[in-house]
């Protein structure tokens, strides 16, 4: 048997089959045991899960973030542009803001409303009913247009390069398996799968990294790293791809990532995603049922700290292996890659798995990758079901049984699956996938950041200001998206007076546009607040900590929490210092 075969052999398929069966059995047993404990279906347990240990929370947050866009897109951008996209991944420090700052606010509102809240619940309470409804609509649209379809699309590419499956077989198969898993597993199934796949994914990805560096360095990992840095420093006409900030206008990456504004733009998207997005926050809110507030907040915060450490890993798990793949291709080590061809670079990680890992290990690592894809998609499906059930259906159909609400959530999941499939062919004709994904997020994030931040920290912002800040910001973002499609993200030459007079709107760099959009929304909200009714005393109370609540928060953390938090920040800073 050829242990170093550059393809899947019978041993890999046997390992893969046994692993999938074993994981399915483990999840089935976990869900069955949990249902027996629950003594009947409960919609909030299905949608949110129950109290899990802090390390499971951290693993679930990490797994919810890791999708096929990382396996394909992040490795692909590493091969093409090096660490330029690392700003969006080196955000362990941003997750800390969720645990230290936002969790206490969300828990306070949980107590006010007497239930586990969704993000639309927060906006309905702080602003207006319409504001929360619009957030649900925006989130559902974003999930269908970006999360579900993008993950399935990149999953199809991954399986095409790794297993040789036709693209559509891999994409549709992934969605079908995930849909069945989500419908019957609920949040408990997602949390269990996350716990299983996380160690496999981490170990497997680092095997790819170290074995790739070992091959590049002819038996030396340190020499392999040196060779990778040397080769990547010569890329892009000698400007290199080993630094995170591109300040020279002659640098080929400057038009996409101009100077230091890239950090601010990435932080805006990160703040929205990690602190206010239902997909991530649900992993924390699911821990808030029926316990002492201090214990709930402590466990949720420690879960986010653990997730902060986990979030340091994807750059080394996916992005740098993409850089290694590029270096191996340049030195003729059996990997063929043209960085001007997006399809080639997107297959970088799958090519590494096929060419670097020994037989049998390929099968084990692929199990982790499949779990990651399913867990990520399932988390999106489950969040969509939560938003629809809690924010649309329950208010219209009160008094139904818990099993009825669970069934409605399952139906909503199926609808999301179908919509994601329907959007994929359209999305595939809209250019570079990863750029498309980041562009969408940059147009949605500013309104979310402004509305949530001012809603919590400013008592002067009125309900109508929040409502129009969210709606207005979203509509401006969608107009910019339409112009992006028409003008090929500002690259096309557009004739006519209209395009000439509006060039500032559609030609401005996407990161600069994102920053100015946030500034505009904040100013607009303050101006509207001058002419609209003030928030009620009840709304102000929802963002005001009493002395007892402040004391409870203080009792929820200790010195080790602070030390662990500083560790996350220090490691992020060290990465920036090395790749500056």
C-alpha positions in Angstrom: 0.0 0.0 0.0 1.3 3.5 -0.9 1.0 5.4 2.3 2.0 8.7 0.6 -0.5 8.4 -2.3 -1.6 11.8 -3.5 -5.3 10.7 -3.7 -7.9 9.0 -1.6 -7.3 5.3 -1.4 -9.4 2.5 0.1 -8.1 3.1 3.6 -9.2 6.7 3.6 -12.7 5.8 2.5 -12.9 3.1 5.2 -11.8 5.6 7.9 -14.2 8.2 6.6 -17.2 5.8 6.6 -16.4 4.4 10.1 -15.9 8.0 11.4 -19.2 9.3 10.0 -21.2 6.4 11.4 -19.5 6.7 14.8 -20.3 10.5 15.0 -23.9 9.9 13.9 -24.3 7.4 16.6 -22.7 9.6 19.3 -25.0 12.5 18.3 -28.1 10.3 18.3 -27.3 9.1 21.8 -26.6 12.6 23.1 -29.9 14.0 21.7 -31.9 11.0 22.9 -30.4 11.3 26.4 -31.1 15.1 26.4 -34.8 14.6 25.3 -35.3 12.1 28.1 -34.0 14.6 30.6 -36.2 17.3 29.1 -39.3 15.0 29.3 -40.8 16.4 26.2 -40.0 18.9 23.4 -39.3 22.5 24.3 -38.9 25.1 21.6 -36.3 27.1 23.5 -34.2 24.1 24.2 -34.4 23.1 20.5 -33.5 26.6 19.3 -31.0 27.7 22.0 -29.7 24.6 23.7 -29.2 24.2 27.5 -26.5 25.1 29.9 -23.2 23.8 28.6 -19.7 24.0 30.2 -17.6 27.1 29.2 -15.3 25.1 27.0 -18.2 23.7 25.0 -19.5 27.3 24.6 -16.1 28.3 23.3 -15.9 25.4 20.9 -19.4 26.1 19.7 -18.6 29.7 19.0 -15.4 28.7 17.2 -17.2 26.0 15.2 -20.0 28.3 14.2 -17.5 30.7 12.8 -15.5 28.0 10.9 -17.2 27.1 7.6 -16.2 26.0 4.2 -15.4 29.7 3.3 -12.5 29.2 5.6 -11.4 25.8 4.3 -11.6 27.2 0.7 -11.7 31.0 0.8 -9.2 31.7 3.6 -6.6 29.3 2.3 -7.2 30.6 -1.2 -6.7 34.2 -0.1 -3.6 33.1 1.7 -2.2 31.6 -1.5 -3.1 34.7 -3.5 -2.7 37.6 -1.1 -0.8 36.2 2.0 -1.8 37.7 5.3 -3.7 40.6 3.8 -7.0 39.0 5.0 -5.7 38.1 8.4 -7.3 41.3 9.9 -10.7 39.5 9.6 -9.4 36.4 11.4 -7.0 37.8 14.1 -10.1 39.0 16.1 -9.9 36.9 19.3 -9.8 40.3 21.1 -13.1 41.2 19.5 -14.9 38.2 21.0 -13.8 39.4 24.4 -16.0 42.4 24.0 -19.0 40.1 23.6 -18.2 38.3 26.9 -17.1 41.3 29.0 -19.4 44.0 27.7 -22.4 42.6 25.9 -23.3 39.5 27.8 -24.2 41.4 31.0 -26.5 43.7 28.9 -28.2 40.8 27.2 -28.6 38.9 30.5 -30.2 42.0 32.0 -32.7 42.2 29.2 -33.3 38.4 29.6 -34.4 39.2 33.2 -36.5 42.1 32.1 -38.4 40.1 29.5 -38.5 36.9 31.5 -37.1 34.8 28.6 -34.0 34.2 26.5 -33.8 37.0 24.0 -32.9 37.2 20.4 -31.2 40.2 18.9 -34.5 41.5 17.4 -35.9 41.2 21.0 -33.3 43.7 22.1 -34.1 46.2 19.4 -37.8 45.8 19.9 -37.4 46.6 23.6 -34.8 49.4 23.3 -36.3 51.0 20.1 -39.5 50.0 18.4 -41.3 46.9 17.3 -40.5 47.8 13.7 -36.8 48.0 14.4 -36.7 44.4 15.7 -38.7 43.2 12.7 -36.4 44.9 10.3 -33.4 43.3 12.0 -35.0 39.9 11.5 -35.6 40.6 7.9 -32.1 41.9 7.3 -30.5 38.9 9.1 -32.6 36.4 7.2 -31.7 38.1 3.9 -28.0 38.1 4.8 -28.1 34.5 5.9 -29.7 33.4 2.6 -27.6 35.6 0.3 -24.2 35.0 2.0 -24.0 32.5 4.8 -25.9 29.5 3.5 -25.2 29.9 -0.2 -21.5 30.9 0.3 -20.8 28.0 2.6 -22.5 25.5 0.3 -20.7 26.9 -2.8 -17.2 26.8 -1.2 -18.0 23.3 0.2 -18.7 22.2 -3.4 -15.3 23.5 -4.4 -13.6 21.8 -1.5 -15.1 18.4 -2.2 -14.3 18.8 -5.9 -10.6 19.2 -5.2 -10.3 16.8 -2.3 -12.6 13.9 -3.3 -13.0 14.5 -7.0 -16.8 14.9 -6.7 -18.6 17.1 -9.3 -19.1 20.6 -7.8 -22.9 20.4 -7.6 -22.9 16.9 -6.1 -20.7 18.3 -3.2 -22.7 21.5 -2.7 -26.2 20.0 -2.8 -25.1 16.9 -0.9 -23.7 19.1 1.9 -26.9 21.2 2.1 -29.1 18.0 2.1 -27.1 16.3 4.9 -27.0 19.5 7.0 -30.7 20.2 6.6 -31.6 16.7 7.9 -29.1 17.1 10.7 -30.5 20.5 11.8 -34.1 19.5 11.6 -33.7 16.5 13.9 -30.7 17.6 15.9 -31.6 21.2 16.9 -29.1 23.3 18.9 -28.1 20.3 21.0 -27.0 18.5 17.9 -25.0 21.5 16.7 -23.3 21.9 20.1 -22.4 18.2 20.2 -21.1 18.1 16.7 -19.0 21.3 17.4 -17.4 19.6 20.4 -16.5 16.5 18.2 -15.2 18.3 15.2 -13.1 21.1 16.9 -10.2 18.9 18.1 -10.1 16.9 14.8 -10.1 20.1 12.8 -7.4 21.8 14.8 -5.1 18.7 14.9 -5.7 18.0 11.2 -5.1 21.5 10.0 -1.9 21.8 12.0 -0.7 18.5 10.5 -1.2 20.0 7.1 0.7 23.1 8.1 3.7 21.3 9.7 4.0 18.6 7.1 3.8 21.2 4.4 6.5 23.3 6.0 8.5 20.1 6.5 8.3 19.3 2.8 9.1 22.9 1.8 12.2 22.9 4.1 13.4 19.4 3.0 12.9 17.9 6.4 13.1 21.1 8.5 9.9 23.0 9.7 11.9 26.1 10.6 13.7 26.1 7.2 10.3 25.6 5.6 8.9 28.7 7.3 12.0 30.6 6.1 11.4 29.4 2.6 7.7 30.3 2.7 8.5 33.9 3.9 11.2 34.3 1.2 8.9 33.1 -1.7 5.9 35.1 -0.5 8.0 38.2 0.0 8.8 38.1 -3.8 5.1 37.8 -4.8 3.1 40.8 -6.1 5.9 42.3 -8.1 8.3 42.2 -5.1 5.9 44.0 -2.7 5.3 40.7 -0.9 2.3 39.2 0.8 3.8 38.7 4.3 2.6 42.0 5.8 -0.8 43.1 6.9 -0.7 46.8 6.0 -0.1 47.9 2.5 0.7 51.7 2.5 2.5 52.1 -0.9 0.0 53.1 -3.7 2.1 51.1 -6.1 1.5 47.9 -4.2 -1.0 45.7 -6.2 -2.9 45.1 -2.9 -3.3 48.8 -2.1 -6.5 49.4 -4.1 -8.2 46.6 -2.2 -6.7 47.2 1.3 -5.6 50.9 1.4 -3.2 51.6 4.3 -4.3 51.4 7.9 -8.0 51.8 7.2 -8.2 48.1 6.6 -7.9 47.5 10.4 -10.8 49.9 11.1 -12.9 48.4 8.4 -12.3 44.8 9.6 -13.0 45.9 13.2 -16.5 47.3 12.2 -17.4 44.0 10.5 -15.9 42.0 13.5 -17.9 44.1 16.0 -21.1 43.4 14.2 -20.4 39.7 13.7 -19.0 38.8 17.1 -21.1 41.0 19.4 -24.5 41.5 17.7 -25.1 38.7 15.1 -27.7 36.1 16.1 -25.5 33.3 14.6 -22.8 33.9 17.2 -24.6 35.5 20.1 -27.1 32.5 20.2 -24.2 30.3 21.4 -24.0 32.5 24.5 -27.7 33.2 25.0 -28.4 29.5 25.0 -26.6 29.3 28.4 -28.9 31.7 30.2 -31.8 29.4 31.3 -32.8 28.9 34.9 -29.6 29.8 36.7 -28.1 32.4 39.0 -27.2 35.4 36.9 -23.6 35.6 38.2 -23.0 31.9 37.2 -24.6 32.4 33.8 -22.5 35.5 33.0 -19.3 33.9 34.4 -19.7 30.8 32.2 -20.7 32.7 29.1 -17.7 35.1 29.6 -15.3 32.2 30.0 -16.7 30.6 26.9 -16.0 33.8 25.0 -12.4 33.9 26.4 -11.9 30.3 25.3 -13.3 31.2 21.9 -10.9 34.1 21.8 -8.0 31.6 22.0 -9.6 29.4 19.4 -10.0 32.3 17.1 -6.2 32.8 17.0 -5.9 29.4 15.2 -7.6 29.8 11.8 -4.8 32.0 10.4 -2.4 29.1 11.1 -5.0 26.4 10.2 -6.0 27.7 6.8 -4.4 31.0 5.7 -0.8 30.2 6.2 -1.2 26.7 4.7 -2.4 28.6 1.6 0.8 30.5 1.6 2.7 27.2 2.0 0.8 25.8 -1.0 1.8 28.8 -3.0 5.5 28.4 -2.0 5.4 24.7 -2.8 3.9 25.4 -6.2 6.6 28.0 -7.0 9.3 25.6 -6.0 7.8 22.7 -8.0 6.8 20.3 -5.2 3.9 18.7 -7.1 1.3 21.4 -6.5 0.2 23.3 -9.6 -1.3 26.8 -8.9 -1.9 30.0 -10.9 -2.7 32.8 -8.5 -4.4 34.7 -11.2 -6.9 31.9 -11.4 -9.4 32.1 -8.5 -10.5 28.5 -8.9 -6.8 27.4 -8.5 -6.2 29.3 -5.3 -9.6 28.3 -3.8 -8.4 24.7 -4.1 -5.2 25.4 -2.2 -6.2 23.7 1.1 -7.7 20.6 -0.6 -4.6 20.2 -2.7 -2.5 20.3 0.5 -4.6 17.6 2.1 -4.3 15.4 -0.9 -0.5 15.9 -1.5 0.8 16.3 2.1 -1.1 13.9 4.4 -0.4 10.2 4.5 -3.1 7.6 3.7 -5.6 7.0 6.5 -4.8 10.4 8.0 -6.5 12.0 5.0 -9.7 10.2 6.0 -9.5 11.3 9.6 -8.9 14.9 8.7 -11.7 14.8 6.1 -14.1 13.7 8.9 -13.2 16.9 10.8 -13.7 19.0 7.8 -17.1 17.5 7.0 -18.2 18.0 10.6 -17.0 21.7 10.4 -19.0 22.2 7.2 -22.2 20.6 8.6 -21.8 22.4 12.0 -21.3 25.8 10.4 -24.3 25.4 8.0 -26.5 23.9 10.7 -25.8 26.8 13.0 -27.0 29.2 10.3 -30.1 27.1 9.6 -30.8 27.0 13.3 -30.4 30.7 13.8 -32.8 31.3 10.9 -35.4 29.0 12.5 -34.9 30.8 15.8 -35.5 34.3 14.2 -38.6 33.2 12.3 -40.2 31.3 15.2 -39.4 33.7 18.0 -39.8 37.0 16.2 -42.5 36.3 13.6 -44.5 33.2 14.3 -44.9 33.2 18.0 -46.3 36.8 18.2 -48.9 35.9 15.5 -49.8 32.4 16.8 -49.7 32.6 20.6 -50.8 29.8 22.8 -49.6 26.9 20.6 -47.9 23.9 22.0 -44.1 23.7 22.3 -44.0 20.8 19.8 -45.9 23.0 17.3 -43.3 25.8 17.6 -40.5 23.2 17.2 -42.1 22.0 14.0 -42.5 25.5 12.7 -38.8 26.1 13.3 -38.0 22.9 11.3 -40.2 24.1 8.4 -38.4 27.4 8.5 -35.1 25.6 8.2 -36.3 23.7 5.1 -37.3 27.0 3.5 -33.9 28.6 4.2 -32.3 25.5 2.6 -34.4 26.0 -0.6 -33.8 29.7 -0.7 -30.0 29.2 -0.3 -30.0 26.7 -3.2 -32.1 29.0 -5.4 -29.6 31.9 -4.9 -26.4 29.9 -5.6 -26.6 30.0 -9.4 -27.1 33.8 -9.3 -24.2 34.3 -6.8 -21.9 32.2 -8.9 -22.1 34.8 -11.7 -21.2 37.7 -9.4 -17.4 37.5 -9.5 -14.9 36.6 -6.8 -16.7 34.8 -4.0 -14.6 35.9 -1.0 -14.6 39.6 -2.1 -18.4 39.3 -2.6 -18.8 38.0 0.9 -16.7 40.7 2.5 -18.4 43.4 0.4 -21.9 42.3 1.6 -20.7 42.3 5.3 -19.2 45.8 4.9 -22.6 47.1 3.7 -24.6 45.5 6.5 -22.2 46.0 9.5 -22.3 49.8 9.9 -26.0 50.0 10.6 -25.8 47.1 13.1 -22.8 48.6 14.9 -24.4 52.1 15.2 -27.8 50.9 16.4 -26.6 48.4 19.0 -23.7 50.5 20.3 -25.7 53.7 20.7 -28.7 51.8 22.0 -26.7 50.4 24.9 -24.4 53.3 25.7 -26.5 56.4 24.9 -29.7 57.2 26.8 -30.3 60.2 24.4 -30.9 58.1 21.3 -34.7 57.9 20.7 -36.7 54.9 19.5 -37.3 56.5 16.1 -33.6 57.3 15.7 -32.8 53.6 16.1 -35.5 52.6 13.7 -34.4 54.9 11.0 -30.7 54.3 11.6 -31.2 50.6 11.0 -33.5 50.9 8.0 -31.7 53.8 6.4 -28.3 52.3 6.8 -29.4 49.0 5.4 -31.1 50.6 2.4 -28.0 52.7 1.6 -25.9 49.6 1.8 -28.2 47.7 -0.6 -28.1 50.6 -3.1 -24.3 50.4 -3.0 -24.6 46.6 -3.5 -26.7 47.2 -6.7 -24.1 49.6 -8.0 -21.4 47.1 -7.2 -23.1 44.5 -9.3 -23.7 47.0 -12.2 -20.2 48.5 -12.1 -18.2 45.3 -11.2 -17.4 46.8 -7.8 -16.4 50.2 -9.3 -14.0 48.7 -11.9 -16.2 49.2 -15.0 -16.2 52.4 -17.0 -19.7 53.9 -16.8 -20.8 56.5 -19.2 -23.5 59.1 -18.6 -24.1 62.1 -16.4 -25.7 60.1 -13.6 -22.6 57.8 -13.2 -20.3 60.8 -13.5 -22.0 62.7 -10.7 -22.4 59.7 -8.4 -18.9 58.3 -8.9 -18.0 59.2 -5.3 -20.7 56.7 -4.2 -19.8 53.7 -6.4 -16.1 54.1 -6.9 -15.0 54.8 -3.3 -13.0 51.9 -1.9 -15.2 49.5 0.0 -13.4 49.9 3.3 -13.5 53.7 3.2 -17.1 53.6 2.2 -17.9 51.3 5.1 -16.2 53.7 7.6 -18.0 56.8 6.2 -21.4 54.9 6.2 -20.9 54.3 9.9 -20.2 57.9 10.6 -23.2 59.0 8.6 -25.6 56.7 10.4 -24.3 57.8 13.8 -24.7 61.5 13.0 -28.2 60.8 11.5 -29.3 59.0 14.6 -28.2 61.9 16.8 -30.0 64.4 14.6 -33.2 62.4 14.5 -33.1 62.1 18.3 -33.3 65.9 18.6 -36.7 65.9 16.9 -38.4 62.7 18.1 -39.9 61.5 21.5 -37.4 60.4 24.1 -37.2 56.7 25.1 -39.4 55.7 28.0 -38.3 55.1 31.5 -38.7 51.4 31.0 -36.4 51.5 28.0 -33.8 53.5 29.8 -34.0 51.0 32.7 -33.1 48.2 30.4 -29.7 49.7 29.7 -29.0 51.0 33.3 -27.2 48.8 35.8 -28.4 49.0 39.3 -25.8 48.9 42.1 -26.9 45.3 42.9 -26.4 44.3 39.3 -23.0 45.9 39.2 -22.0 44.0 42.3 -23.2 40.8 40.7 -21.2 41.4 37.6 -18.1 42.0 39.7 -18.6 38.8 41.5 -18.9 36.9 38.2 -15.1 37.2 37.3 -11.8 36.7 39.1 -8.1 37.3 38.5 -7.8 34.2 36.3 -10.4 35.6 33.9 -8.4 38.8 33.6 -5.1 37.0 33.1 -6.7 34.8 30.4 -8.2 37.9 28.7 -4.8 39.7 28.7 -3.3 36.5 27.1 -5.7 36.7 24.1 -4.9 40.4 23.6 -1.2 39.8 23.9 -1.1 37.0 21.3 -3.1 39.1 18.8 -0.7 42.0 19.3 2.3 39.7 18.8 0.9 38.5 15.5 0.4 42.0 14.3 4.0 42.9 15.4 5.5 40.0 13.4 3.5 40.5 10.2 3.3 44.3 10.3 
